Amino acid sequence: MVLESLSIICISLGILLFIGEVVGLHKFPDFYTRMHAAGKGDTLSTILIVAGFILYNVSEGGEAANWNVVIKLMLIAVFILVTSPTSTHALMKAGYDSGLKPVEGSSRLSNAEQKKQEEEEAE
Amino acid sequence: MEKFFIASGVFLLLLIVPVFYRIIMGPTNIDRLVGINVIGTKTTVLLLFIGTIIQRGEGGHSQIAMFVDFALTYALLNFIGTLVVARYFHKDRDRNSKQQEG
């Protein structure tokens, strides 16, 4: 019972982080900041949800403990922990080398709007 | 417990829908790739939800033992796919700059 409630807490936290990730993907002004939201939220929310499933499978398995499944779930968690930052890094490097510029300053405007404003100020 | 799994699985599925906005509208190609990467990782999790919910046979065993293999394979394929496409964008730009030099 304790393990089941812990698994519910883990899965809910993971879904909460995924909500944050989706909001970040929508609201952030820039490729790099969106990448930040996607990378961090993806890794932690996936690992939390998989941890919730591990706890649920351990708690269920009093009579027929399915350790095969538990070990495979742990493999998924370790694998995501390694690969998600790697693919984030690869995408970031591809974006940087293809010449994407980050938004500068504390402005919430997009790049094009910012340039227009600077030109107007210069005039 | 089963109701909780069904509810959170459906909620996760609904949360994937707004990510499609980034894939369709994304200003650059790499924005789209980020969205595809996010959906791929979440599909791994969604497969685990499906495996826990679906029950078959007389005793009604959950099919997690089968679906966990699918999830593992999907995670591997998603990683390879993202790396390959990121690599492609990298190479594309290198080739262009070499052509401009030569």
Backbone of each chain as ProteinMPNN parsed JSONL, in Angstrom:
{"seq_chain_A": "MVLESLSIICISLGILLFIGEVVGLHKFPDFYTRMHAAGKGDTLSTILIVAGFILYNVSEGGEAANWNVVIKLMLIAVFILVTSPTSTHALMKAGYDSGLKPVEGSSRLSNAEQKKQEEEEAE", "coords_chain_A": {"N_chain_A": [[0.833, -1.213, 0.0], [1.937, 1.224, 0.827], [3.945, 1.431, -1.083], [2.362, 1.609, -3.37], [1.073, 4.097, -3.019], [3.33, 5.709, -3.091], [4.069, 5.277, -5.741], [1.915, 6.449, -7.068], [2.369, 9.107, -6.331], [4.848, 9.59, -7.597], [4.18, 9.263, -10.345], [2.311, 11.315, -10.659], [3.895, 13.57, -10.144], [5.646, 13.38, -12.314], [3.869, 13.834, -14.439], [3.138, 16.437, -13.863], [5.584, 17.755, -14.297], [5.719, 17.314, -17.017], [3.623, 18.885, -17.909], [4.737, 21.406, -17.36], [6.81, 21.336, -19.198], [5.436, 21.322, -21.661], [4.18, 23.815, -21.555], [6.449, 25.421, -21.545], [7.505, 24.846, -24.088], [5.59, 26.12, -25.6], [5.651, 28.84, -24.784], [8.215, 30.001, -24.661], [10.619, 32.281, -26.102], [12.5, 31.52, -27.99], [14.751, 29.404, -29.799], [16.768, 28.177, -28.229], [15.955, 28.464, -25.568], [13.582, 27.051, -25.636], [14.588, 24.534, -26.15], [15.865, 24.096, -23.759], [13.697, 23.857, -21.968], [12.484, 21.586, -23.082], [14.495, 19.587, -22.969], [15.228, 19.291, -20.197], [12.723, 18.892, -18.927], [11.811, 16.619, -20.254], [13.671, 14.545, -19.61], [13.526, 14.338, -16.742], [10.771, 14.02, -16.212], [10.128, 11.669, -17.585], [11.774, 9.81, -16.272], [10.732, 9.927, -13.69], [8.104, 8.956, -14.07], [8.608, 6.357, -14.993], [9.872, 5.386, -12.729], [7.711, 5.401, -11.007], [6.23, 3.323, -12.176], [7.981, 1.199, -11.707], [7.859, 1.034, -8.891], [5.163, 0.366, -8.623], [5.07, -2.15, -9.863], [6.73, -3.602, -8.187], [5.287, -3.506, -5.811], [2.974, -4.844, -6.508], [3.873, -7.389, -6.776], [3.735, -9.44, -4.714], [2.822, -12.183, -4.642], [3.386, -13.086, -7.254], [5.98, -12.014, -8.112], [7.286, -10.017, -10.588], [10.147, -9.91, -11.596], [11.569, -9.767, -13.898], [10.235, -7.825, -15.457], [10.636, -5.617, -13.794], [13.401, -5.265, -13.86], [13.748, -4.675, -16.563], [12.332, -2.279, -16.71], [13.97, -0.688, -15.093], [16.192, -0.659, -16.753], [15.15, 0.846, -18.88], [14.868, 3.317, -17.556], [17.553, 3.977, -16.9], [18.569, 4.088, -19.458], [17.117, 6.211, -20.633], [18.063, 8.24, -19.019], [20.679, 8.433, -19.921], [20.436, 8.84, -22.724], [18.651, 10.968, -23.308], [19.747, 13.572, -22.533], [21.91, 13.395, -24.307], [20.774, 13.426, -26.905], [19.563, 15.902, -26.768], [21.815, 17.531, -26.601], [22.991, 16.989, -29.091], [21.071, 18.009, -30.87], [21.096, 20.692, -30.082], [23.688, 21.433, -30.788], [23.571, 21.081, -33.528], [21.72, 23.091, -34.125], [23.127, 25.371, -33.273], [25.37, 25.362, -34.929], [24.154, 25.702, -37.359], [23.656, 28.327, -37.334], [21.711, 29.659, -35.767], [20.509, 32.404, -33.935], [20.601, 33.353, -30.501], [18.043, 34.949, -28.458], [18.742, 38.187, -27.358], [19.359, 40.055, -24.327], [16.835, 41.038, -21.873], [14.468, 41.002, -23.07], [11.128, 40.122, -24.071], [10.468, 39.904, -26.625], [10.494, 38.586, -29.976], [13.255, 37.675, -32.15], [13.114, 39.098, -34.627], [11.309, 41.168, -34.092], [12.752, 42.492, -32.123], [14.963, 43.459, -33.514], [13.718, 45.266, -35.232], [12.81, 47.127, -33.402], [15.239, 48.108, -32.414], [16.239, 49.336, -34.67], [14.393, 51.366, -35.003], [14.888, 52.827, -32.705], [17.466, 53.705, -33.245], [17.016, 55.422, -35.33]], "CA_chain_A": [[0.0, 0.0, 0.0], [2.845, 2.384, 0.865], [4.603, 1.515, -2.384], [1.392, 2.08, -4.362], [0.89, 5.554, -2.902], [4.559, 6.332, -3.604], [4.059, 5.255, -7.213], [0.971, 7.486, -7.51], [3.024, 10.413, -6.181], [5.875, 9.708, -8.641], [3.578, 9.462, -11.666], [1.7, 12.651, -10.697], [4.978, 14.551, -10.286], [6.124, 13.311, -13.687], [2.912, 14.492, -15.329], [3.252, 17.874, -13.574], [6.762, 18.242, -15.019], [5.431, 17.316, -18.446], [2.831, 20.094, -18.157], [5.683, 22.52, -17.434], [7.556, 21.231, -20.446], [4.58, 21.733, -22.78], [4.013, 25.269, -21.457], [7.707, 26.017, -21.974], [7.596, 24.726, -25.549], [4.708, 27.104, -26.211], [5.787, 30.24, -24.405], [9.547, 30.581, -24.709], [10.73, 33.077, -27.326], [13.764, 31.307, -28.656], [15.053, 27.98, -29.957], [17.612, 27.654, -27.147], [15.173, 28.351, -24.334], [12.635, 25.93, -25.822], [15.406, 23.333, -26.0], [16.091, 23.951, -22.313], [12.479, 23.31, -21.369], [12.22, 20.233, -23.586], [15.493, 18.638, -22.497], [15.137, 19.018, -18.756], [11.427, 18.32, -18.576], [11.698, 15.275, -20.817], [14.455, 13.577, -18.846], [13.067, 14.101, -15.366], [9.395, 13.505, -16.141], [10.123, 10.259, -17.998], [12.376, 8.972, -15.226], [9.796, 9.846, -12.551], [6.974, 8.073, -14.383], [9.108, 4.983, -15.017], [10.091, 5.007, -11.329], [6.389, 5.061, -10.483], [5.866, 1.973, -12.651], [8.818, 0.228, -10.989], [7.296, 0.863, -7.541], [3.883, -0.341, -8.732], [5.314, -3.564, -10.171], [7.287, -4.249, -6.987], [4.228, -3.636, -4.794], [2.007, -5.819, -6.97], [4.422, -8.717, -6.979], [3.867, -10.277, -3.536], [2.719, -13.606, -4.986], [4.036, -13.382, -8.512], [6.864, -10.877, -8.379], [7.769, -10.107, -11.957], [11.405, -9.165, -11.552], [11.945, -9.545, -15.283], [9.697, -6.524, -15.856], [11.244, -4.553, -12.993], [14.759, -5.012, -14.361], [13.645, -3.996, -17.86], [11.937, -0.884, -16.456], [15.175, 0.016, -14.641], [17.004, -0.443, -17.955], [14.582, 1.996, -19.601], [15.175, 4.547, -16.818], [18.974, 4.301, -17.086], [18.77, 4.422, -20.868], [16.62, 7.572, -20.849], [18.969, 9.148, -18.309], [21.867, 8.641, -20.739], [20.222, 9.264, -24.105], [17.896, 12.207, -23.509], [20.687, 14.694, -22.633], [22.76, 13.278, -25.498], [20.089, 13.897, -28.108], [19.4, 17.348, -26.607], [23.085, 18.155, -26.949], [23.209, 16.884, -30.542], [20.177, 18.964, -31.546], [21.573, 22.038, -29.769], [24.89, 21.69, -31.579], [23.141, 21.247, -34.919], [21.111, 24.416, -34.232], [24.143, 26.412, -33.115], [26.234, 25.39, -36.104], [23.441, 26.196, -38.533], [23.633, 29.779, -37.278], [20.574, 30.265, -35.073], [20.951, 33.375, -32.933], [19.742, 33.45, -29.323], [17.477, 36.267, -28.167], [19.622, 38.859, -26.399], [18.701, 40.956, -23.394], [15.755, 40.461, -21.079], [13.228, 41.283, -23.782], [10.293, 38.966, -24.388], [10.14, 39.955, -28.044], [11.246, 37.65, -30.814], [14.433, 38.282, -32.767], [12.774, 40.053, -35.675], [10.708, 42.345, -33.454], [13.794, 43.217, -31.412], [15.769, 44.182, -34.498], [12.918, 46.394, -35.703], [12.801, 48.141, -32.342], [16.56, 48.733, -32.353], [16.359, 50.247, -35.811], [13.574, 52.551, -34.713], [15.591, 53.631, -31.698], [18.625, 54.321, -33.894], [16.541, 56.567, -36.1]], "C_chain_A": [[0.863, 1.257, 0.0], [3.501, 2.567, -0.498], [3.645, 2.031, -3.447], [1.185, 3.581, -4.26], [2.13, 6.283, -3.385], [4.56, 6.359, -5.132], [3.075, 6.277, -7.762], [1.623, 8.859, -7.428], [4.045, 10.624, -7.291], [5.248, 10.009, -10.0], [2.95, 10.85, -11.753], [2.763, 13.732, -10.858], [5.515, 14.565, -11.72], [5.187, 14.02, -14.643], [2.936, 16.004, -15.114], [4.441, 18.474, -14.329], [6.504, 18.295, -16.519], [4.55, 18.503, -18.818], [3.754, 21.298, -18.294], [6.44, 22.533, -18.739], [6.729, 21.731, -21.629], [4.38, 23.244, -22.767], [5.28, 25.972, -21.931], [7.859, 25.966, -23.484], [6.721, 25.756, -26.239], [5.205, 28.521, -26.021], [7.163, 30.825, -24.65], [9.822, 31.194, -26.071], [11.736, 32.552, -28.334], [14.004, 29.813, -28.789], [15.797, 27.428, -28.75], [16.823, 27.498, -25.855], [14.148, 27.224, -24.447], [13.342, 24.603, -25.633], [15.635, 23.044, -24.522], [14.872, 23.326, -21.644], [12.284, 21.861, -21.786], [13.201, 19.232, -22.989], [15.313, 18.266, -21.04], [13.832, 18.329, -18.403], [11.297, 16.885, -19.054], [12.408, 14.258, -19.942], [13.796, 13.28, -17.508], [11.653, 13.527, -15.328], [9.349, 12.039, -16.557], [10.679, 9.371, -16.895], [11.434, 8.835, -14.042], [8.654, 8.886, -12.852], [7.428, 6.617, -14.412], [9.379, 4.488, -13.594], [8.766, 4.65, -10.664], [5.954, 3.67, -10.915], [6.691, 0.9, -11.962], [8.224, -0.041, -9.605], [5.994, 0.073, -7.602], [4.103, -1.824, -8.986], [5.909, -4.298, -8.981], [6.186, -4.489, -5.964], [3.224, -4.715, -5.185], [2.517, -7.238, -6.766], [4.589, -9.553, -5.742], [3.853, -11.757, -3.887], [3.563, -13.918, -6.216], [4.94, -12.223, -8.902], [7.496, -11.032, -9.745], [9.06, -9.311, -12.076], [11.955, -8.917, -12.95], [11.523, -8.144, -15.736], [10.394, -5.405, -15.102], [12.634, -4.216, -13.517], [14.709, -4.29, -15.701], [13.239, -2.532, -17.682], [13.131, -0.074, -15.966], [16.099, 0.298, -15.817], [16.484, 0.761, -18.739], [14.972, 3.29, -18.905], [16.626, 4.948, -17.029], [19.225, 4.758, -18.518], [18.305, 5.847, -21.164], [17.552, 8.588, -20.193], [20.21, 9.429, -19.148], [21.509, 9.317, -22.056], [19.53, 10.605, -24.242], [18.802, 13.437, -23.499], [21.565, 14.624, -23.865], [22.051, 13.814, -26.727], [19.813, 15.395, -28.009], [20.668, 18.082, -27.027], [23.316, 18.133, -28.458], [22.346, 17.888, -31.287], [20.657, 20.391, -31.321], [22.774, 22.398, -30.625], [24.534, 21.882, -33.049], [22.536, 22.63, -35.112], [22.143, 25.511, -34.178], [24.997, 26.512, -34.371], [25.499, 25.821, -37.357], [23.116, 27.676, -38.382], [22.405, 30.396, -36.649], [21.09, 31.198, -33.986], [20.031, 33.332, -31.714], [19.182, 34.848, -29.153], [18.36, 36.927, -27.121], [18.824, 39.798, -25.525], [17.567, 40.27, -22.674], [14.42, 40.64, -21.773], [12.438, 40.014, -24.04], [9.926, 38.956, -25.864], [10.941, 38.915, -28.806], [12.378, 38.416, -31.492], [14.072, 39.384, -33.744], [12.201, 41.338, -35.072], [11.776, 43.193, -32.763], [14.63, 44.049, -32.389], [15.028, 45.422, -34.987], [12.946, 47.524, -34.685], [14.143, 48.867, -32.282], [16.736, 49.721, -33.512], [15.571, 51.516, -35.567], [14.257, 53.455, -33.701], [16.769, 54.365, -32.324], [18.192, 55.54, -34.715], [16.186, 57.727, -35.189]], "O_chain_A": [[0.583, 2.221, -0.711], [3.608, 3.681, -1.011], [4.043, 2.796, -4.326], [1.126, 4.272, -5.277], [2.031, 7.339, -4.01], [4.995, 7.335, -5.744], [3.337, 6.907, -8.787], [1.463, 9.682, -8.329], [4.113, 11.707, -7.871], [5.711, 10.891, -10.723], [3.036, 11.501, -12.794], [2.575, 14.691, -11.606], [5.802, 15.627, -12.273], [5.631, 14.724, -15.55], [2.775, 16.77, -16.065], [4.337, 19.549, -14.921], [6.992, 19.186, -17.214], [4.694, 19.07, -19.901], [3.599, 22.112, -19.205], [6.687, 23.588, -19.322], [7.228, 22.458, -22.488], [4.403, 23.888, -23.816], [5.214, 26.985, -22.627], [8.296, 26.94, -24.097], [7.048, 26.222, -27.331], [5.194, 29.321, -26.957], [7.283, 32.036, -24.832], [9.329, 30.703, -27.086], [11.824, 33.088, -29.439], [13.509, 29.035, -27.973], [15.495, 26.326, -28.291], [16.998, 26.519, -25.129], [13.878, 26.525, -23.471], [12.797, 23.668, -25.045], [15.602, 21.891, -24.09], [14.994, 22.388, -20.857], [11.96, 21.007, -20.961], [12.8, 18.154, -22.551], [15.252, 17.088, -20.685], [13.813, 17.328, -17.687], [10.745, 16.036, -18.355], [11.832, 13.235, -19.571], [13.537, 12.124, -17.174], [11.36, 12.653, -14.513], [8.62, 11.248, -15.96], [10.128, 8.308, -16.61], [11.335, 7.762, -13.448], [8.271, 8.088, -11.996], [6.725, 5.737, -13.916], [9.148, 3.319, -13.284], [8.696, 3.72, -9.86], [5.379, 2.921, -10.125], [6.184, -0.182, -11.663], [8.097, -1.193, -9.191], [5.737, -0.781, -6.754], [3.417, -2.665, -8.404], [5.632, -5.48, -8.779], [6.144, -5.539, -5.323], [2.685, -5.415, -4.328], [1.735, -8.175, -6.605], [5.531, -10.345, -5.696], [4.747, -12.505, -3.491], [4.344, -14.869, -6.231], [4.697, -11.537, -9.895], [8.151, -12.033, -10.035], [9.073, -8.191, -12.587], [12.716, -7.974, -13.166], [12.309, -7.388, -16.307], [10.712, -4.365, -15.68], [13.009, -3.047, -13.612], [15.519, -3.4, -15.96], [13.725, -1.653, -18.393], [13.305, 1.08, -16.359], [16.72, 1.359, -15.884], [17.264, 1.592, -19.206], [15.361, 4.256, -19.561], [16.916, 6.112, -17.304], [19.99, 5.69, -18.761], [18.992, 6.602, -21.852], [17.8, 9.662, -20.742], [20.745, 10.536, -19.104], [22.186, 10.257, -22.473], [19.791, 11.326, -25.205], [18.656, 14.289, -24.375], [21.936, 15.658, -24.421], [22.636, 14.565, -27.508], [19.823, 16.095, -29.021], [20.617, 19.105, -27.708], [23.775, 19.116, -29.04], [22.811, 18.545, -32.219], [20.634, 21.21, -32.239], [22.878, 23.517, -31.128], [25.11, 22.728, -33.733], [22.788, 23.283, -36.125], [22.068, 26.477, -34.937], [25.312, 27.611, -34.828], [26.126, 26.26, -38.321], [22.386, 28.233, -39.202], [22.073, 31.541, -36.952], [21.984, 30.844, -33.217], [18.81, 33.281, -31.867], [19.761, 35.821, -29.638], [18.695, 36.309, -26.11], [17.759, 40.279, -25.912], [17.352, 39.068, -22.835], [13.365, 40.46, -21.164], [13.021, 38.943, -24.211], [9.161, 38.101, -26.31], [11.958, 38.424, -28.315], [12.45, 39.643, -31.417], [14.645, 40.473, -33.704], [12.555, 42.444, -35.482], [11.734, 44.423, -32.798], [14.957, 45.203, -32.112], [15.619, 46.491, -35.139], [13.083, 48.698, -35.029], [14.188, 50.086, -32.119], [17.308, 50.798, -33.345], [16.028, 52.613, -35.887], [14.216, 54.68, -33.813], [17.044, 55.514, -31.977], [18.898, 56.545, -34.786], [15.765, 58.781, -35.666]]}, "seq_chain_B": "MEKFFIASGVFLLLLIVPVFYRIIMGPTNIDRLVGINVIGTKTTVLLLFIGTIIQRGEGGHSQIAMFVDFALTYALLNFIGTLVVARYFHKDRDRNSKQQEG", "coords_chain_B": {"N_chain_B": [[-6.733, 1.878, -8.414], [-6.389, 1.086, -11.057], [-8.075, 2.871, -12.335], [-6.754, 5.243, -11.869], [-4.47, 4.875, -13.461], [-5.641, 4.769, -16.006], [-6.751, 7.355, -16.166], [-4.456, 9.023, -15.941], [-3.036, 8.165, -18.158], [-4.707, 8.958, -20.304], [-4.659, 11.697, -19.862], [-1.954, 12.251, -20.319], [-1.853, 11.655, -23.036], [-3.537, 13.683, -24.004], [-1.959, 15.847, -23.369], [0.068, 15.567, -25.175], [-0.957, 16.55, -27.514], [-0.822, 19.521, -27.715], [1.923, 19.751, -28.241], [2.147, 19.244, -30.896], [1.599, 21.663, -32.055], [4.029, 23.005, -31.991], [5.42, 21.411, -33.728], [4.108, 21.771, -36.15], [4.0, 24.58, -36.527], [6.535, 25.456, -35.904], [9.247, 27.744, -36.076], [11.826, 27.126, -37.078], [13.518, 24.271, -38.574], [14.728, 22.747, -36.635], [13.351, 23.273, -34.33], [11.061, 21.81, -34.861], [12.132, 19.272, -34.795], [12.765, 19.066, -32.08], [10.214, 18.946, -30.978], [9.372, 16.483, -32.069], [11.14, 14.764, -30.831], [10.357, 15.026, -28.155], [7.757, 13.956, -28.29], [8.375, 11.339, -29.01], [9.75, 10.362, -26.743], [7.691, 10.507, -24.906], [5.942, 8.688, -25.951], [7.152, 6.301, -25.322], [6.645, 6.213, -22.555], [3.886, 6.155, -22.646], [3.379, 3.679, -23.785], [4.029, 2.038, -21.653], [1.933, 2.692, -19.919], [-0.239, 1.702, -21.427], [0.38, -1.025, -21.465], [0.071, -1.641, -18.761], [-2.639, -1.193, -18.366], [-4.118, -2.785, -20.209], [-5.675, -5.938, -20.075], [-5.644, -9.443, -20.422], [-7.015, -12.724, -21.185], [-7.966, -15.522, -18.97], [-7.332, -15.169, -16.211], [-6.89, -12.506, -16.242], [-4.38, -11.16, -16.5], [-2.092, -8.425, -16.498], [-0.531, -6.938, -19.367], [2.052, -6.094, -19.148], [4.535, -7.323, -19.257], [4.95, -7.88, -21.91], [4.686, -5.345, -23.137], [6.716, -3.835, -22.063], [8.977, -4.532, -23.402], [8.412, -3.473, -25.93], [8.474, -0.765, -25.251], [11.135, -0.367, -24.515], [12.439, -0.916, -26.96], [11.331, 1.141, -28.487], [12.363, 3.394, -27.254], [15.099, 3.108, -27.827], [15.047, 3.261, -30.692], [14.036, 5.828, -31.07], [16.045, 7.425, -30.012], [18.217, 6.82, -31.745], [17.134, 7.747, -34.158], [16.796, 10.539, -33.675], [19.469, 11.308, -33.29], [20.531, 10.726, -35.802], [19.148, 12.505, -37.509], [19.895, 14.97, -36.452], [22.599, 14.877, -36.959], [22.462, 14.903, -39.715], [21.588, 17.527, -40.273], [23.768, 18.928, -39.354], [25.812, 18.031, -41.126], [24.813, 18.913, -43.533], [25.056, 21.67, -43.506], [27.834, 21.9, -43.34], [28.601, 20.88, -45.838], [27.494, 22.799, -47.543], [28.999, 25.087, -46.864], [31.487, 24.284, -47.694], [31.084, 24.061, -50.41], [30.648, 26.721, -51.027], [33.149, 27.788, -50.49], [34.733, 26.456, -52.328]], "CA_chain_B": [[-5.408, 2.009, -9.026], [-6.51, 1.009, -12.514], [-8.68, 4.124, -12.802], [-5.692, 6.264, -11.872], [-3.627, 4.672, -14.635], [-6.375, 5.175, -17.212], [-6.889, 8.816, -16.18], [-3.194, 9.692, -16.242], [-2.686, 7.867, -19.537], [-5.485, 9.825, -21.194], [-4.164, 13.059, -19.658], [-0.68, 12.335, -21.031], [-2.174, 11.694, -24.464], [-4.059, 15.013, -24.316], [-0.863, 16.813, -23.275], [0.922, 15.461, -26.358], [-1.562, 17.3, -28.624], [-0.256, 20.858, -27.934], [3.278, 19.721, -28.779], [2.02, 19.273, -32.354], [1.656, 23.066, -32.478], [5.433, 23.335, -32.246], [5.892, 20.671, -34.902], [3.535, 22.332, -37.375], [4.263, 26.007, -36.679], [7.891, 25.797, -35.49], [9.894, 28.62, -37.057], [12.948, 26.456, -37.74], [13.382, 22.813, -38.649], [15.214, 22.095, -35.415], [12.22, 23.339, -33.41], [10.194, 20.664, -35.157], [12.805, 18.067, -34.3], [12.617, 19.027, -30.623], [8.871, 18.445, -30.717], [9.296, 15.055, -32.391], [11.886, 14.064, -29.785], [9.511, 15.002, -26.955], [6.659, 13.006, -28.485], [8.923, 9.993, -28.986], [10.014, 9.935, -25.365], [6.433, 10.317, -24.188], [5.323, 7.455, -26.44], [7.722, 5.23, -24.491], [5.893, 6.17, -21.3], [2.491, 5.804, -22.949], [3.34, 2.229, -23.986], [3.98, 1.421, -20.316], [0.551, 2.858, -19.425], [-1.114, 0.781, -22.153], [0.656, -2.378, -21.004], [-0.485, -1.858, -17.424], [-4.105, -1.145, -18.38], [-4.707, -3.901, -20.975], [-5.646, -7.249, -19.416], [-6.149, -10.466, -21.337], [-7.045, -14.101, -20.7], [-8.889, -15.89, -17.902], [-6.979, -14.537, -14.939], [-6.804, -11.06, -16.383], [-3.047, -10.628, -16.225], [-1.737, -7.259, -17.31], [0.389, -7.314, -20.438], [3.24, -5.247, -19.018], [5.744, -8.079, -19.617], [5.136, -7.749, -23.346], [4.795, -3.962, -23.584], [7.957, -3.212, -21.618], [9.93, -4.724, -24.498], [8.112, -2.451, -26.949], [8.911, 0.55, -24.778], [12.604, -0.345, -24.597], [12.8, -0.802, -28.37], [10.948, 2.454, -29.0], [13.322, 4.37, -26.731], [16.32, 2.959, -28.626], [14.862, 3.749, -32.056], [13.853, 7.272, -31.018], [17.374, 8.019, -29.798], [18.997, 6.708, -32.983], [16.546, 8.625, -35.163], [17.125, 11.938, -33.384], [20.898, 11.532, -33.546], [20.802, 10.71, -37.251], [18.659, 13.723, -38.161], [20.748, 16.069, -35.99], [23.835, 14.704, -37.725], [22.182, 15.312, -41.096], [21.583, 18.988, -40.344], [25.153, 19.319, -39.17], [26.574, 17.762, -42.35], [24.25, 19.707, -44.612], [25.637, 22.999, -43.453], [29.25, 21.769, -43.675], [28.729, 20.712, -47.273], [27.201, 24.08, -48.183], [30.089, 26.041, -46.683], [32.598, 23.843, -48.536], [30.766, 24.417, -51.793], [30.835, 28.155, -51.197], [34.573, 28.065, -50.532], [35.304, 25.948, -53.582]], "C_chain_B": [[-5.505, 1.987, -10.55], [-7.097, 2.299, -13.079], [-7.644, 5.238, -12.859], [-4.815, 6.13, -13.108], [-4.341, 5.113, -15.901], [-6.438, 6.692, -17.304], [-5.574, 9.474, -16.551], [-2.722, 9.375, -17.65], [-3.407, 8.759, -20.519], [-4.992, 11.269, -21.087], [-2.844, 13.268, -20.405], [-0.902, 12.451, -22.541], [-2.682, 13.074, -24.868], [-2.945, 16.05, -24.266], [0.064, 16.734, -24.485], [0.374, 16.331, -27.487], [-0.968, 18.701, -28.789], [1.177, 20.859, -28.435], [3.254, 19.75, -30.307], [2.014, 20.699, -32.888], [3.083, 23.442, -32.85], [5.938, 22.621, -33.49], [5.361, 21.307, -36.182], [4.009, 23.76, -37.595], [5.728, 26.386, -36.477], [8.65, 26.613, -36.498], [11.067, 27.954, -37.768], [12.717, 24.946, -37.74], [13.768, 22.152, -37.333], [14.175, 22.194, -34.31], [11.291, 22.149, -33.609], [10.804, 19.374, -34.624], [12.677, 17.929, -32.793], [11.247, 18.469, -30.266], [8.753, 16.954, -30.979], [10.013, 14.231, -31.33], [11.045, 13.933, -28.512], [8.4, 13.958, -27.101], [7.176, 11.573, -28.448], [9.17, 9.486, -27.577], [8.717, 9.658, -24.625], [5.688, 9.088, -24.687], [5.856, 6.25, -25.678], [6.922, 5.065, -23.202], [4.459, 5.69, -21.531], [2.341, 4.306, -23.184], [3.296, 1.504, -22.642], [2.578, 1.523, -19.73], [-0.374, 1.838, -20.096], [-0.907, -0.646, -21.655], [0.093, -2.662, -19.632], [-2.004, -1.949, -17.464], [-4.693, -2.386, -19.052], [-4.574, -5.198, -20.185], [-6.291, -8.268, -20.334], [-6.191, -11.821, -20.65], [-7.977, -14.29, -19.526], [-8.593, -15.118, -16.626], [-6.914, -13.03, -15.013], [-5.453, -10.5, -16.009], [-2.802, -9.395, -17.075], [-0.61, -7.655, -18.256], [1.697, -6.542, -20.356], [4.503, -5.973, -19.451], [6.022, -7.995, -21.105], [5.441, -6.296, -23.729], [6.087, -3.301, -23.125], [9.056, -3.411, -22.661], [9.706, -3.702, -25.602], [8.668, -1.091, -26.539], [10.418, 0.684, -24.888], [13.06, -0.156, -26.044], [12.499, 0.59, -28.904], [11.913, 3.531, -28.523], [14.616, 4.322, -27.533], [16.164, 3.591, -30.011], [14.733, 5.264, -32.081], [15.196, 7.979, -30.879], [18.188, 7.997, -31.087], [18.467, 7.68, -34.031], [16.905, 10.082, -34.937], [18.582, 12.236, -33.693], [21.176, 11.617, -35.04], [20.348, 12.007, -37.889], [19.482, 14.931, -37.726], [22.059, 16.065, -36.761], [23.645, 15.197, -39.161], [22.21, 16.823, -41.226], [22.991, 19.53, -40.218], [25.918, 19.222, -40.491], [26.121, 18.667, -43.485], [24.927, 21.072, -44.679], [27.122, 22.934, -43.797], [29.461, 21.693, -45.186], [28.503, 22.042, -47.997], [28.38, 25.036, -48.073], [31.278, 25.629, -47.547], [32.344, 24.21, -49.996], [30.994, 25.9, -52.043], [32.323, 28.504, -51.291], [35.153, 27.656, -51.882], [34.58, 26.536, -54.703]], "O_chain_B": [[-4.823, 2.739, -11.246], [-6.694, 2.768, -14.143], [-7.649, 6.066, -13.77], [-4.455, 7.127, -13.734], [-3.743, 5.749, -16.769], [-6.212, 7.264, -18.371], [-5.552, 10.383, -17.381], [-2.076, 10.209, -18.285], [-2.801, 9.267, -21.463], [-4.915, 11.981, -22.088], [-2.629, 14.302, -21.037], [-0.24, 13.228, -23.228], [-2.322, 13.589, -25.926], [-2.966, 17.022, -25.021], [0.764, 17.696, -24.799], [1.138, 16.803, -28.329], [-0.627, 19.065, -29.914], [1.623, 21.857, -29.001], [4.201, 20.212, -30.943], [2.381, 20.931, -34.04], [3.33, 24.096, -33.863], [6.776, 23.148, -34.221], [6.072, 21.377, -37.184], [4.38, 24.126, -38.71], [6.136, 27.493, -36.826], [8.71, 26.237, -37.669], [11.279, 28.2, -38.956], [11.863, 24.419, -37.027], [13.205, 21.123, -36.959], [14.104, 21.321, -33.446], [10.8, 21.558, -32.647], [10.114, 18.51, -34.084], [12.502, 16.825, -32.276], [11.121, 17.632, -29.373], [8.115, 16.234, -30.211], [9.565, 13.143, -30.967], [11.019, 12.88, -27.874], [8.13, 13.184, -26.182], [6.506, 10.685, -27.92], [8.852, 8.344, -27.246], [8.626, 8.723, -23.829], [4.895, 8.501, -23.951], [5.124, 5.296, -25.415], [6.567, 3.955, -22.806], [3.899, 4.934, -20.738], [1.317, 3.718, -22.836], [2.617, 0.487, -22.5], [2.083, 0.575, -19.12], [-1.187, 1.193, -19.434], [-1.867, -1.389, -21.446], [-0.32, -3.787, -19.35], [-2.6, -2.696, -16.688], [-5.646, -2.977, -18.544], [-3.496, -5.521, -19.686], [-7.33, -8.015, -20.943], [-5.497, -12.047, -19.66], [-8.688, -13.37, -19.123], [-9.477, -14.497, -16.036], [-6.887, -12.347, -13.989], [-5.36, -9.5, -15.297], [-3.242, -9.319, -18.223], [0.159, -8.577, -17.984], [2.376, -6.351, -21.366], [5.439, -5.349, -19.951], [7.177, -8.033, -21.53], [6.333, -6.036, -24.537], [6.519, -2.315, -23.721], [9.951, -2.578, -22.798], [10.654, -3.135, -26.145], [9.247, -0.365, -27.347], [10.924, 1.725, -25.305], [13.945, 0.651, -26.327], [13.282, 1.159, -29.665], [12.247, 4.457, -29.262], [15.173, 5.363, -27.883], [17.023, 4.354, -30.455], [15.247, 5.921, -32.987], [15.455, 8.989, -31.532], [18.775, 9.004, -31.482], [19.24, 8.356, -34.709], [17.274, 10.789, -35.875], [18.907, 13.27, -34.276], [21.949, 12.46, -35.495], [21.063, 12.569, -38.718], [19.743, 15.823, -38.533], [22.563, 17.114, -37.163], [24.533, 15.819, -39.745], [22.786, 17.354, -42.176], [23.361, 20.485, -40.901], [26.574, 20.169, -40.923], [26.928, 19.129, -44.292], [25.312, 21.554, -45.744], [27.628, 23.824, -44.481], [30.353, 22.334, -45.743], [29.22, 22.376, -48.94], [28.734, 25.713, -49.039], [31.997, 26.479, -48.073], [33.254, 24.613, -50.72], [31.463, 26.3, -53.108], [32.721, 29.384, -52.055], [35.939, 28.379, -52.493], [34.892, 26.249, -55.859]]}, "name": "protein", "num_of_chains": 2, "seq": "MVLESLSIICISLGILLFIGEVVGLHKFPDFYTRMHAAGKGDTLSTILIVAGFILYNVSEGGEAANWNVVIKLMLIAVFILVTSPTSTHALMKAGYDSGLKPVEGSSRLSNAEQKKQEEEEAEMEKFFIASGVFLLLLIVPVFYRIIMGPTNIDRLVGINVIGTKTTVLLLFIGTIIQRGEGGHSQIAMFVDFALTYALLNFIGTLVVARYFHKDRDRNSKQQEG"}
